[in-house]
Amino acid sequence: MKNILVPVGSSKNTLSHLQYALDFAEAFGAKLFVVQVYNVYTKAGTMIKVDQIIEKESRSFLEDLVSKVDTKNVEVVVKTLKGKLIDTLELACKAGDVDLVLIEPRTNSIKDEVYLGKTSGRIVKQMDVPALIVPEGYKFKAPANILMAIKSAVIKKKGVLNPLSDLKKKFDANLDLLLVKTPFHNEGDFDLNTELLGLIKNITKSENATTFQGVLEHFQSYNPDILCVVRRKRGFFAKKWEKNTILKKDFHSKIPVLVLSGLK
């Protein structure tokens, strides 16, 4: 894991999240891109150069944030980018060869009942880059146990397990696999390829209506430090993410959640 990107919003948790990102990047010896995306809609003939003003203010805001945290030995690149959120972040990830995006649950929302705010929800739901959702106020610690929950182990994408493999190897963590048989189960869904088999320590099979319910049933018995799920069109958070905002009553995690891009 060489390049990590952190989109920055205006939440009260921003400094804590940025420090976690720096500690995480230091553990991997990775470069950290700290970015803020803005968009400007102006009327034709506007005399004031709004773009330049906002770009300058945004960059000053980011530099001020970075000055307030311990950057350690991490190479930090500050970027202010203009454009639509998802398109711009995806271009930035491609240009920076980004391996992982670290997001905070609520970049702007102040509502306590919200787990993932609209912006964070859009990033997790719509981007094809692996993401790590870090709980508010969570301090970095080396994970000892990781739980991966999936309803199908069929892997067709090359390199999709890289973030998970990197975490396991870097911290010598135990990786447990929860295979959840849902009503949409297909023959061969639980056939594991050699790459995944080489990573996991224990396998548990469960039968539930959804992968989400399987996790709720088995979460306490595993007591993981990181939960790993897969982004699919109809996957772990499919119904939860039909709307970008996710309420805590629907899902809430006190540990980081690693969201891999679709396996297929």
PyRosetta script that sets phi, psi and omega in degrees:
from pyrosetta import init, pose_from_sequence

init()
pose = pose_from_sequence("MKNILVPVGSSKNTLSHLQYALDFAEAFGAKLFVVQVYNVYTKAGTMIKVDQIIEKESRSFLEDLVSKVDTKNVEVVVKTLKGKLIDTLELACKAGDVDLVLIEPRTNSIKDEVYLGKTSGRIVKQMDVPALIVPEGYKFKAPANILMAIKSAVIKKKGVLNPLSDLKKKFDANLDLLLVKTPFHNEGDFDLNTELLGLIKNITKSENATTFQGVLEHFQSYNPDILCVVRRKRGFFAKKWEKNTILKKDFHSKIPVLVLSGLK")
pose.set_psi(1, 107.3)
pose.set_omega(1, -172.1)
pose.set_phi(2, -107.2)
pose.set_psi(2, -30.0)
pose.set_omega(2, -176.2)
pose.set_phi(3, -132.2)
pose.set_psi(3, 126.4)
pose.set_omega(3, -177.9)
pose.set_phi(4, -125.0)
pose.set_psi(4, 139.4)
pose.set_omega(4, -178.8)
pose.set_phi(5, -117.7)
pose.set_psi(5, 138.1)
pose.set_omega(5, 178.7)
pose.set_phi(6, -125.7)
pose.set_psi(6, 108.7)
pose.set_omega(6, 173.6)
pose.set_phi(7, -76.2)
pose.set_psi(7, 134.4)
pose.set_omega(7, -176.0)
pose.set_phi(8, -111.3)
pose.set_psi(8, 131.5)
pose.set_omega(8, 175.7)
pose.set_phi(9, -110.4)
pose.set_psi(9, -146.5)
pose.set_omega(9, -177.4)
pose.set_phi(10, -125.3)
pose.set_psi(10, 28.3)
pose.set_omega(10, -178.8)
pose.set_phi(11, -76.4)
pose.set_psi(11, 163.3)
pose.set_omega(11, 178.7)
pose.set_phi(12, -72.2)
pose.set_psi(12, -10.3)
pose.set_omega(12, -177.8)
pose.set_phi(13, -94.6)
pose.set_psi(13, 1.6)
pose.set_omega(13, -171.3)
pose.set_phi(14, -57.0)
pose.set_psi(14, -46.8)
pose.set_omega(14, -178.0)
pose.set_phi(15, -64.0)
pose.set_psi(15, -42.7)
pose.set_omega(15, 178.8)
pose.set_phi(16, -62.6)
pose.set_psi(16, -42.3)
pose.set_omega(16, -179.4)
pose.set_phi(17, -66.6)
pose.set_psi(17, -41.3)
pose.set_omega(17, 179.6)
pose.set_phi(18, -64.6)
pose.set_psi(18, -38.6)
pose.set_omega(18, 178.3)
pose.set_phi(19, -65.9)
pose.set_psi(19, -39.6)
pose.set_omega(19, 176.1)
pose.set_phi(20, -59.8)
pose.set_psi(20, -44.6)
pose.set_omega(20, -179.1)
pose.set_phi(21, -61.0)
pose.set_psi(21, -39.7)
pose.set_omega(21, 179.1)
pose.set_phi(22, -67.7)
pose.set_psi(22, -42.1)
pose.set_omega(22, 178.4)
pose.set_phi(23, -64.8)
pose.set_psi(23, -40.0)
pose.set_omega(23, 179.3)
pose.set_phi(24, -65.2)
pose.set_psi(24, -45.7)
pose.set_omega(24, -179.5)
pose.set_phi(25, -64.6)
pose.set_psi(25, -37.9)
pose.set_omega(25, 179.9)
pose.set_phi(26, -62.9)
pose.set_psi(26, -39.1)
pose.set_omega(26, -179.4)
pose.set_phi(27, -60.0)
pose.set_psi(27, -32.2)
pose.set_omega(27, -178.6)
pose.set_phi(28, -99.1)
pose.set_psi(28, -5.9)
pose.set_omega(28, -175.1)
pose.set_phi(29, 65.6)
pose.set_psi(29, 34.5)
pose.set_omega(29, -174.0)
pose.set_phi(30, -97.6)
pose.set_psi(30, 157.4)
pose.set_omega(30, 172.9)
pose.set_phi(31, -82.6)
pose.set_psi(31, 142.4)
pose.set_omega(31, -178.7)
pose.set_phi(32, -115.8)
pose.set_psi(32, 120.5)
pose.set_omega(32, 174.7)
pose.set_phi(33, -95.5)
pose.set_psi(33, 118.0)
pose.set_omega(33, 177.2)
pose.set_phi(34, -104.4)
pose.set_psi(34, 113.4)
pose.set_omega(34, -171.2)
pose.set_phi(35, -127.2)
pose.set_psi(35, 152.9)
pose.set_omega(35, 171.8)
pose.set_phi(36, -135.4)
pose.set_psi(36, 129.9)
pose.set_omega(36, -178.2)
pose.set_phi(37, -103.0)
pose.set_psi(37, 133.0)
pose.set_omega(37, 176.7)
pose.set_phi(38, -131.6)
pose.set_psi(38, 158.1)
pose.set_omega(38, 177.5)
pose.set_phi(39, -136.9)
pose.set_psi(39, 143.9)
pose.set_omega(39, -176.9)
pose.set_phi(40, -130.3)
pose.set_psi(40, 129.3)
pose.set_omega(40, 175.3)
pose.set_phi(41, -117.0)
pose.set_psi(41, 113.8)
pose.set_omega(41, -177.8)
pose.set_phi(42, -124.5)
pose.set_psi(42, 156.7)
pose.set_omega(42, 177.3)
pose.set_phi(43, -79.3)
pose.set_psi(43, 150.0)
pose.set_omega(43, 178.8)
pose.set_phi(44, -60.4)
pose.set_psi(44, 137.6)
pose.set_omega(44, 177.8)
pose.set_phi(45, 88.3)
pose.set_psi(45, 3.9)
pose.set_omega(45, 178.4)
pose.set_phi(46, -62.6)
pose.set_psi(46, 128.9)
pose.set_omega(46, -175.4)
pose.set_phi(47, -80.6)
pose.set_psi(47, -35.5)
pose.set_omega(47, -175.6)
pose.set_phi(48, -74.7)
pose.set_psi(48, 134.9)
pose.set_omega(48, 179.4)
pose.set_phi(49, -81.7)
pose.set_psi(49, 80.1)
pose.set_omega(49, -174.9)
pose.set_phi(50, -60.0)
pose.set_psi(50, -42.0)
pose.set_omega(50, -178.1)
pose.set_phi(51, -55.1)
pose.set_psi(51, -47.5)
pose.set_omega(51, -176.7)
pose.set_phi(52, -65.2)
pose.set_psi(52, -38.0)
pose.set_omega(52, -179.4)
pose.set_phi(53, -65.7)
pose.set_psi(53, -48.6)
pose.set_omega(53, -178.7)
pose.set_phi(54, -65.7)
pose.set_psi(54, -41.4)
pose.set_omega(54, 179.1)
pose.set_phi(55, -60.2)
pose.set_psi(55, -42.0)
pose.set_omega(55, -179.7)
pose.set_phi(56, -66.6)
pose.set_psi(56, -44.2)
pose.set_omega(56, -179.9)
pose.set_phi(57, -66.1)
pose.set_psi(57, -39.5)
pose.set_omega(57, 179.6)
pose.set_phi(58, -64.6)
pose.set_psi(58, -44.5)
pose.set_omega(58, 179.6)
pose.set_phi(59, -65.1)
pose.set_psi(59, -40.6)
pose.set_omega(59, 178.0)
pose.set_phi(60, -62.3)
pose.set_psi(60, -39.3)
pose.set_omega(60, 178.2)
pose.set_phi(61, -61.6)
pose.set_psi(61, -46.0)
pose.set_omega(61, -179.6)
pose.set_phi(62, -66.2)
pose.set_psi(62, -43.3)
pose.set_omega(62, 179.9)
pose.set_phi(63, -63.8)
pose.set_psi(63, -36.2)
pose.set_omega(63, 177.6)
pose.set_phi(64, -65.5)
pose.set_psi(64, -41.1)
pose.set_omega(64, 177.7)
pose.set_phi(65, -60.6)
pose.set_psi(65, -48.3)
pose.set_omega(65, -178.1)
pose.set_phi(66, -61.4)
pose.set_psi(66, -33.9)
pose.set_omega(66, -179.0)
pose.set_phi(67, -69.7)
pose.set_psi(67, -16.1)
pose.set_omega(67, -176.2)
pose.set_phi(68, -97.6)
pose.set_psi(68, -0.7)
pose.set_omega(68, -179.9)
pose.set_phi(69, -120.3)
pose.set_psi(69, 166.8)
pose.set_omega(69, 179.2)
pose.set_phi(70, -87.6)
pose.set_psi(70, 105.4)
pose.set_omega(70, -177.5)
pose.set_phi(71, -79.3)
pose.set_psi(71, -11.0)
pose.set_omega(71, 177.1)
pose.set_phi(72, 54.4)
pose.set_psi(72, -129.2)
pose.set_omega(72, 179.4)
pose.set_phi(73, -108.0)
pose.set_psi(73, 21.1)
pose.set_omega(73, -175.4)
pose.set_phi(74, -83.5)
pose.set_psi(74, 135.3)
pose.set_omega(74, 173.1)
pose.set_phi(75, -78.5)
pose.set_psi(75, 116.5)
pose.set_omega(75, -176.3)
pose.set_phi(76, -109.5)
pose.set_psi(76, 128.0)
pose.set_omega(76, 177.2)
pose.set_phi(77, -115.8)
pose.set_psi(77, 118.8)
pose.set_omega(77, -179.0)
pose.set_phi(78, -96.4)
pose.set_psi(78, 129.1)
pose.set_omega(78, -178.6)
pose.set_phi(79, -136.3)
pose.set_psi(79, 134.6)
pose.set_omega(79, 169.1)
pose.set_phi(80, -111.6)
pose.set_psi(80, 128.5)
pose.set_omega(80, -172.4)
pose.set_phi(81, -126.8)
pose.set_psi(81, 135.7)
pose.set_omega(81, 179.0)
pose.set_phi(82, -99.8)
pose.set_psi(82, 134.7)
pose.set_omega(82, 176.4)
pose.set_phi(83, 147.8)
pose.set_psi(83, -175.0)
pose.set_omega(83, 177.0)
pose.set_phi(84, -73.1)
pose.set_psi(84, 140.0)
pose.set_omega(84, -169.8)
pose.set_phi(85, -49.8)
pose.set_psi(85, -62.6)
pose.set_omega(85, -172.7)
pose.set_phi(86, -66.7)
pose.set_psi(86, -47.2)
pose.set_omega(86, -179.8)
pose.set_phi(87, -59.1)
pose.set_psi(87, -42.9)
pose.set_omega(87, -177.5)
pose.set_phi(88, -68.4)
pose.set_psi(88, -43.1)
pose.set_omega(88, 178.8)
pose.set_phi(89, -65.0)
pose.set_psi(89, -39.2)
pose.set_omega(89, 179.7)
pose.set_phi(90, -65.5)
pose.set_psi(90, -39.3)
pose.set_omega(90, 176.5)
pose.set_phi(91, -64.4)
pose.set_psi(91, -40.7)
pose.set_omega(91, 179.4)
pose.set_phi(92, -64.7)
pose.set_psi(92, -40.7)
pose.set_omega(92, 179.1)
pose.set_phi(93, -64.4)
pose.set_psi(93, -39.7)
pose.set_omega(93, 179.5)
pose.set_phi(94, -67.9)
pose.set_psi(94, -44.4)
pose.set_omega(94, -178.7)
pose.set_phi(95, -66.3)
pose.set_psi(95, -35.7)
pose.set_omega(95, -178.0)
pose.set_phi(96, -93.5)
pose.set_psi(96, 4.7)
pose.set_omega(96, -178.6)
pose.set_phi(97, 50.7)
pose.set_psi(97, 49.7)
pose.set_omega(97, -173.9)
pose.set_phi(98, -75.1)
pose.set_psi(98, 133.9)
pose.set_omega(98, -179.4)
pose.set_phi(99, -92.6)
pose.set_psi(99, -26.9)
pose.set_omega(99, -174.0)
pose.set_phi(100, -157.2)
pose.set_psi(100, 141.3)
pose.set_omega(100, 174.7)
pose.set_phi(101, -108.8)
pose.set_psi(101, 126.8)
pose.set_omega(101, 177.2)
pose.set_phi(102, -100.3)
pose.set_psi(102, 122.0)
pose.set_omega(102, -178.8)
pose.set_phi(103, -125.2)
pose.set_psi(103, 151.2)
pose.set_omega(103, 173.2)
pose.set_phi(104, -95.2)
pose.set_psi(104, 150.2)
pose.set_omega(104, -175.1)
pose.set_phi(105, -58.4)
pose.set_psi(105, -38.4)
pose.set_omega(105, -176.1)
pose.set_phi(106, -131.5)
pose.set_psi(106, 103.0)
pose.set_omega(106, -178.5)
pose.set_phi(107, -78.3)
pose.set_psi(107, -28.5)
pose.set_omega(107, -178.5)
pose.set_phi(108, -131.4)
pose.set_psi(108, -30.3)
pose.set_omega(108, -174.3)
pose.set_phi(109, -65.2)
pose.set_psi(109, 139.4)
pose.set_omega(109, 177.7)
pose.set_phi(110, -111.7)
pose.set_psi(110, 6.6)
pose.set_omega(110, -178.8)
pose.set_phi(111, -78.5)
pose.set_psi(111, 123.0)
pose.set_omega(111, -176.2)
pose.set_phi(112, -65.9)
pose.set_psi(112, -24.2)
pose.set_omega(112, -177.7)
pose.set_phi(113, -80.5)
pose.set_psi(113, -4.2)
pose.set_omega(113, -177.6)
pose.set_phi(114, -92.2)
pose.set_psi(114, 130.3)
pose.set_omega(114, 172.9)
pose.set_phi(115, -90.0)
pose.set_psi(115, -58.2)
pose.set_omega(115, 175.1)
pose.set_phi(116, -111.6)
pose.set_psi(116, 122.0)
pose.set_omega(116, 176.7)
pose.set_phi(117, -73.7)
pose.set_psi(117, 175.8)
pose.set_omega(117, -175.6)
pose.set_phi(118, -59.8)
pose.set_psi(118, -44.9)
pose.set_omega(118, -178.2)
pose.set_phi(119, -67.1)
pose.set_psi(119, -48.8)
pose.set_omega(119, 179.6)
pose.set_phi(120, -62.7)
pose.set_psi(120, -40.1)
pose.set_omega(120, 178.9)
pose.set_phi(121, -62.0)
pose.set_psi(121, -39.5)
pose.set_omega(121, 178.3)
pose.set_phi(122, -65.9)
pose.set_psi(122, -39.9)
pose.set_omega(122, 179.8)
pose.set_phi(123, -63.0)
pose.set_psi(123, -47.4)
pose.set_omega(123, -177.8)
pose.set_phi(124, -68.7)
pose.set_psi(124, -40.3)
pose.set_omega(124, -174.6)
pose.set_phi(125, -76.8)
pose.set_psi(125, -39.3)
pose.set_omega(125, -168.0)
pose.set_phi(126, -102.3)
pose.set_psi(126, -25.1)
pose.set_omega(126, -178.5)
pose.set_phi(127, -80.8)
pose.set_psi(127, 149.2)
pose.set_omega(127, -178.7)
pose.set_phi(128, -99.5)
pose.set_psi(128, 12.5)
pose.set_omega(128, 179.5)
pose.set_phi(129, -97.5)
pose.set_psi(129, 138.4)
pose.set_omega(129, 177.4)
pose.set_phi(130, -54.8)
pose.set_psi(130, 141.8)
pose.set_omega(130, -177.8)
pose.set_phi(131, -131.4)
pose.set_psi(131, 148.1)
pose.set_omega(131, 174.1)
pose.set_phi(132, -119.1)
pose.set_psi(132, 115.2)
pose.set_omega(132, 177.8)
pose.set_phi(133, -88.2)
pose.set_psi(133, 118.5)
pose.set_omega(133, -175.7)
pose.set_phi(134, -105.9)
pose.set_psi(134, 122.0)
pose.set_omega(134, -179.2)
pose.set_phi(135, -57.1)
pose.set_psi(135, 151.7)
pose.set_omega(135, 180.0)
pose.set_phi(136, -61.7)
pose.set_psi(136, 130.8)
pose.set_omega(136, 177.8)
pose.set_phi(137, 76.9)
pose.set_psi(137, 4.7)
pose.set_omega(137, -176.5)
pose.set_phi(138, -74.6)
pose.set_psi(138, 130.0)
pose.set_omega(138, 179.3)
pose.set_phi(139, -97.2)
pose.set_psi(139, 141.6)
pose.set_omega(139, -176.1)
pose.set_phi(140, -62.9)
pose.set_psi(140, 135.9)
pose.set_omega(140, 171.3)
pose.set_phi(141, -149.8)
pose.set_psi(141, 149.0)
pose.set_omega(141, -179.6)
pose.set_phi(142, -66.3)
pose.set_psi(142, 124.1)
pose.set_omega(142, -179.9)
pose.set_phi(143, -72.2)
pose.set_psi(143, 133.4)
pose.set_omega(143, 177.4)
pose.set_phi(144, -96.5)
pose.set_psi(144, -29.9)
pose.set_omega(144, -177.7)
pose.set_phi(145, -134.6)
pose.set_psi(145, 131.8)
pose.set_omega(145, 178.3)
pose.set_phi(146, -123.0)
pose.set_psi(146, 134.7)
pose.set_omega(146, 176.4)
pose.set_phi(147, -113.0)
pose.set_psi(147, 122.8)
pose.set_omega(147, 175.6)
pose.set_phi(148, -106.7)
pose.set_psi(148, 127.3)
pose.set_omega(148, -179.2)
pose.set_phi(149, -120.3)
pose.set_psi(149, 122.3)
pose.set_omega(149, -179.0)
pose.set_phi(150, -143.8)
pose.set_psi(150, 156.9)
pose.set_omega(150, 175.7)
pose.set_phi(151, -102.8)
pose.set_psi(151, -13.6)
pose.set_omega(151, 175.5)
pose.set_phi(152, -143.6)
pose.set_psi(152, 130.9)
pose.set_omega(152, -178.9)
pose.set_phi(153, -97.9)
pose.set_psi(153, 10.3)
pose.set_omega(153, 179.9)
pose.set_phi(154, -69.9)
pose.set_psi(154, 119.0)
pose.set_omega(154, -177.5)
pose.set_phi(155, -117.2)
pose.set_psi(155, 121.7)
pose.set_omega(155, 179.5)
pose.set_phi(156, -118.6)
pose.set_psi(156, -23.3)
pose.set_omega(156, -179.3)
pose.set_phi(157, -81.9)
pose.set_psi(157, 134.2)
pose.set_omega(157, 178.2)
pose.set_phi(158, -76.7)
pose.set_psi(158, 133.6)
pose.set_omega(158, 174.7)
pose.set_phi(159, 78.8)
pose.set_psi(159, 5.5)
pose.set_omega(159, -175.5)
pose.set_phi(160, -66.5)
pose.set_psi(160, -25.3)
pose.set_omega(160, -179.6)
pose.set_phi(161, -90.2)
pose.set_psi(161, 0.8)
pose.set_omega(161, -174.9)
pose.set_phi(162, -54.0)
pose.set_psi(162, -48.3)
pose.set_omega(162, -179.7)
pose.set_phi(163, -60.0)
pose.set_psi(163, -39.7)
pose.set_omega(163, 179.5)
pose.set_phi(164, -66.8)
pose.set_psi(164, -43.7)
pose.set_omega(164, 178.5)
pose.set_phi(165, -62.9)
pose.set_psi(165, -41.4)
pose.set_omega(165, 179.6)
pose.set_phi(166, -62.2)
pose.set_psi(166, -43.3)
pose.set_omega(166, 179.1)
pose.set_phi(167, -63.0)
pose.set_psi(167, -45.7)
pose.set_omega(167, -178.4)
pose.set_phi(168, -61.9)
pose.set_psi(168, -46.2)
pose.set_omega(168, -176.0)
pose.set_phi(169, -71.5)
pose.set_psi(169, -41.8)
pose.set_omega(169, -177.6)
pose.set_phi(170, -63.1)
pose.set_psi(170, -42.2)
pose.set_omega(170, -174.1)
pose.set_phi(171, -106.6)
pose.set_psi(171, 5.8)
pose.set_omega(171, -179.4)
pose.set_phi(172, 51.2)
pose.set_psi(172, 45.8)
pose.set_omega(172, -175.5)
pose.set_phi(173, -86.0)
pose.set_psi(173, 152.4)
pose.set_omega(173, 172.2)
pose.set_phi(174, -80.7)
pose.set_psi(174, 135.1)
pose.set_omega(174, 178.8)
pose.set_phi(175, -117.9)
pose.set_psi(175, 115.7)
pose.set_omega(175, 177.5)
pose.set_phi(176, -104.3)
pose.set_psi(176, 143.4)
pose.set_omega(176, -177.7)
pose.set_phi(177, -114.7)
pose.set_psi(177, 127.9)
pose.set_omega(177, 175.7)
pose.set_phi(178, -109.6)
pose.set_psi(178, 112.0)
pose.set_omega(178, 177.9)
pose.set_phi(179, -97.0)
pose.set_psi(179, 118.5)
pose.set_omega(179, -175.4)
pose.set_phi(180, -107.4)
pose.set_psi(180, 117.0)
pose.set_omega(180, 177.2)
pose.set_phi(181, -85.6)
pose.set_psi(181, 115.1)
pose.set_omega(181, -179.6)
pose.set_phi(182, -106.9)
pose.set_psi(182, 173.8)
pose.set_omega(182, 177.3)
pose.set_phi(183, -61.0)
pose.set_psi(183, -14.5)
pose.set_omega(183, -179.5)
pose.set_phi(184, -99.3)
pose.set_psi(184, 16.4)
pose.set_omega(184, -177.8)
pose.set_phi(185, -63.3)
pose.set_psi(185, 136.3)
pose.set_omega(185, 176.8)
pose.set_phi(186, -116.5)
pose.set_psi(186, 150.8)
pose.set_omega(186, 177.0)
pose.set_phi(187, -59.2)
pose.set_psi(187, 130.8)
pose.set_omega(187, -179.6)
pose.set_phi(188, 97.0)
pose.set_psi(188, -7.7)
pose.set_omega(188, -179.3)
pose.set_phi(189, -62.4)
pose.set_psi(189, -27.8)
pose.set_omega(189, -177.8)
pose.set_phi(190, -100.3)
pose.set_psi(190, 12.4)
pose.set_omega(190, 176.2)
pose.set_phi(191, -80.9)
pose.set_psi(191, 117.6)
pose.set_omega(191, -175.5)
pose.set_phi(192, -94.6)
pose.set_psi(192, 135.8)
pose.set_omega(192, 175.5)
pose.set_phi(193, -81.2)
pose.set_psi(193, 170.2)
pose.set_omega(193, -174.2)
pose.set_phi(194, -65.1)
pose.set_psi(194, -32.1)
pose.set_omega(194, -179.0)
pose.set_phi(195, -63.8)
pose.set_psi(195, -47.5)
pose.set_omega(195, -179.9)
pose.set_phi(196, -70.1)
pose.set_psi(196, -39.8)
pose.set_omega(196, 178.4)
pose.set_phi(197, -59.5)
pose.set_psi(197, -34.2)
pose.set_omega(197, -179.1)
pose.set_phi(198, -72.8)
pose.set_psi(198, -12.0)
pose.set_omega(198, -177.9)
pose.set_phi(199, -99.1)
pose.set_psi(199, -33.7)
pose.set_omega(199, -169.1)
pose.set_phi(200, -87.4)
pose.set_psi(200, 152.9)
pose.set_omega(200, 178.8)
pose.set_phi(201, -101.4)
pose.set_psi(201, -48.6)
pose.set_omega(201, -178.6)
pose.set_phi(202, -129.6)
pose.set_psi(202, 150.7)
pose.set_omega(202, 177.6)
pose.set_phi(203, -124.2)
pose.set_psi(203, 130.6)
pose.set_omega(203, 174.0)
pose.set_phi(204, -123.2)
pose.set_psi(204, 136.5)
pose.set_omega(204, 176.6)
pose.set_phi(205, -110.7)
pose.set_psi(205, 137.6)
pose.set_omega(205, -177.3)
pose.set_phi(206, -137.5)
pose.set_psi(206, 154.2)
pose.set_omega(206, 177.0)
pose.set_phi(207, -120.5)
pose.set_psi(207, 114.6)
pose.set_omega(207, -177.1)
pose.set_phi(208, -143.2)
pose.set_psi(208, 167.0)
pose.set_omega(208, 179.2)
pose.set_phi(209, -66.6)
pose.set_psi(209, -33.5)
pose.set_omega(209, 179.7)
pose.set_phi(210, -143.7)
pose.set_psi(210, 162.3)
pose.set_omega(210, 174.9)
pose.set_phi(211, -61.3)
pose.set_psi(211, -38.5)
pose.set_omega(211, 179.6)
pose.set_phi(212, -56.2)
pose.set_psi(212, -45.6)
pose.set_omega(212, 179.7)
pose.set_phi(213, -68.0)
pose.set_psi(213, -33.0)
pose.set_omega(213, 176.3)
pose.set_phi(214, -63.0)
pose.set_psi(214, -40.8)
pose.set_omega(214, 177.9)
pose.set_phi(215, -64.2)
pose.set_psi(215, -44.4)
pose.set_omega(215, 179.7)
pose.set_phi(216, -59.1)
pose.set_psi(216, -37.5)
pose.set_omega(216, -177.7)
pose.set_phi(217, -70.6)
pose.set_psi(217, -35.9)
pose.set_omega(217, -171.5)
pose.set_phi(218, -109.3)
pose.set_psi(218, -3.8)
pose.set_omega(218, -172.9)
pose.set_phi(219, -56.2)
pose.set_psi(219, -49.1)
pose.set_omega(219, -174.9)
pose.set_phi(220, -64.3)
pose.set_psi(220, -34.7)
pose.set_omega(220, -177.8)
pose.set_phi(221, -69.6)
pose.set_psi(221, -25.5)
pose.set_omega(221, 178.8)
pose.set_phi(222, -90.8)
pose.set_psi(222, -33.5)
pose.set_omega(222, -178.5)
pose.set_phi(223, 48.6)
pose.set_psi(223, 57.2)
pose.set_omega(223, -175.7)
pose.set_phi(224, -77.1)
pose.set_psi(224, 160.6)
pose.set_omega(224, 173.9)
pose.set_phi(225, -93.1)
pose.set_psi(225, -22.8)
pose.set_omega(225, 176.4)
pose.set_phi(226, -141.1)
pose.set_psi(226, 136.7)
pose.set_omega(226, 173.6)
pose.set_phi(227, -103.7)
pose.set_psi(227, 130.6)
pose.set_omega(227, 179.3)
pose.set_phi(228, -114.5)
pose.set_psi(228, 125.6)
pose.set_omega(228, 177.0)
pose.set_phi(229, -129.6)
pose.set_psi(229, 174.9)
pose.set_omega(229, -176.3)
pose.set_phi(230, -119.7)
pose.set_psi(230, 136.4)
pose.set_omega(230, 176.1)
pose.set_phi(231, -80.9)
pose.set_psi(231, 119.1)
pose.set_omega(231, 176.2)
pose.set_phi(232, -132.9)
pose.set_psi(232, 164.6)
pose.set_omega(232, 176.1)
pose.set_phi(233, -63.1)
pose.set_psi(233, -36.2)
pose.set_omega(233, 176.0)
pose.set_phi(234, -128.9)
pose.set_psi(234, 56.6)
pose.set_omega(234, -173.0)
pose.set_phi(235, -106.0)
pose.set_psi(235, -148.3)
pose.set_omega(235, -170.9)
pose.set_phi(236, -49.8)
pose.set_psi(236, -48.2)
pose.set_omega(236, -176.6)
pose.set_phi(237, -110.1)
pose.set_psi(237, 24.6)
pose.set_omega(237, -173.3)
pose.set_phi(238, -51.2)
pose.set_psi(238, -57.3)
pose.set_omega(238, -178.5)
pose.set_phi(239, -70.1)
pose.set_psi(239, -34.4)
pose.set_omega(239, -179.9)
pose.set_phi(240, -64.4)
pose.set_psi(240, -32.4)
pose.set_omega(240, -173.5)
pose.set_phi(241, -102.7)
pose.set_psi(241, 12.8)
pose.set_omega(241, 172.9)
pose.set_phi(242, -64.4)
pose.set_psi(242, -32.4)
pose.set_omega(242, 167.4)
pose.set_phi(243, -106.8)
pose.set_psi(243, 140.0)
pose.set_omega(243, -173.6)
pose.set_phi(244, -66.1)
pose.set_psi(244, -33.3)
pose.set_omega(244, 178.9)
pose.set_phi(245, -79.3)
pose.set_psi(245, 132.9)
pose.set_omega(245, 178.1)
pose.set_phi(246, -119.3)
pose.set_psi(246, 126.4)
pose.set_omega(246, -178.3)
pose.set_phi(247, -86.5)
pose.set_psi(247, 151.8)
pose.set_omega(247, -179.5)
pose.set_phi(248, -62.6)
pose.set_psi(248, -27.2)
pose.set_omega(248, 179.5)
pose.set_phi(249, -68.7)
pose.set_psi(249, -22.5)
pose.set_omega(249, 178.8)
pose.set_phi(250, -90.7)
pose.set_psi(250, -38.9)
pose.set_omega(250, 176.1)
pose.set_phi(251, -161.6)
pose.set_psi(251, 138.3)
pose.set_omega(251, 177.9)
pose.set_phi(252, -152.3)
pose.set_psi(252, 135.3)
pose.set_omega(252, 179.6)
pose.set_phi(253, -131.7)
pose.set_psi(253, 133.8)
pose.set_omega(253, 177.2)
pose.set_phi(254, -92.8)
pose.set_psi(254, 1.0)
pose.set_omega(254, 177.1)
pose.set_phi(255, -121.7)
pose.set_psi(255, 161.1)
pose.set_omega(255, 177.5)
pose.set_phi(256, -61.6)
pose.set_psi(256, 144.6)
pose.set_omega(256, 178.5)
pose.set_phi(257, -118.2)
pose.set_psi(257, 116.5)
pose.set_omega(257, 178.1)
pose.set_phi(258, -89.6)
pose.set_psi(258, 121.9)
pose.set_omega(258, -179.8)
pose.set_phi(259, -109.9)
pose.set_psi(259, 108.8)
pose.set_omega(259, 178.5)
pose.set_phi(260, -82.4)
pose.set_psi(260, 153.2)
pose.set_omega(260, 172.9)
pose.set_phi(261, -68.6)
pose.set_psi(261, 161.3)
pose.set_omega(261, -175.5)
pose.set_phi(262, -51.0)
pose.set_psi(262, 139.1)
pose.set_omega(262, -178.3)
pose.set_phi(263, -73.3)
pose.set_psi(263, -24.2)
pose.set_omega(263, -174.8)
pose.set_phi(264, -99.8)
pose.dump_pdb("model.pdb")
